[in-house]
């Protein structure tokens, strides 16, 4: 209810229009965060494969691929990024690009997740863990919820997933997704970054958080 009231106030006092779908997505995300917090507080001994709050490298023989998305709603474009790491937490692949004409955060997150699978296939990875900080998307991939606006992309994600012997989709908090988030933020700010492999290599080697 608070987000609906905020949308109303933005219109009445600032004449600022906020898309209704954005209000819905924000409300769902905040609800998910609250629900997750309550579960963790009530069950401190319980761990979940879909809620990760600390940086954990993948097991040997498994590649972890984090994905993230960012948006510039004023100029109607976004960026997506994926970052792969091994059991030593060393980078073993990445991808990033700008997407013009799309500023919906959930759609961009979905495209970033699909890009993670495309990267895994291109690199020849067999066993992968795909991590992102959009719990709405992860639940939709796992079939827990239905989100009409990304059904086409979800179909692609599920189809690509069948190409791997093992693939797991996991929700992580933003602090566990910093490498992908830093990469996507750089791609959003710098229009030439996504098509400059050398600049990406330098950024990954020296500017990414550990």
Secondary structure, DSSP 8 states (H G I E B T S, - for coil): -HHHHHHHHHHHHH-----HHHHHHHHHHHHHHHHHHHHHHH-TT--BTTEE-S-----TT-EEEEEEEEEETTTTEEEEEEEEE-TT--EEEEEEEEEET---HHHHHHHHHHHHHHHHHHHT--EEEEEES-HHHHHHHTTSS--GGGHHHHHHHHHHHTTSSEEEEEEE-GGG-HHHHHHHHHHHH-TTGGG-HHHHHHHHHHTS--
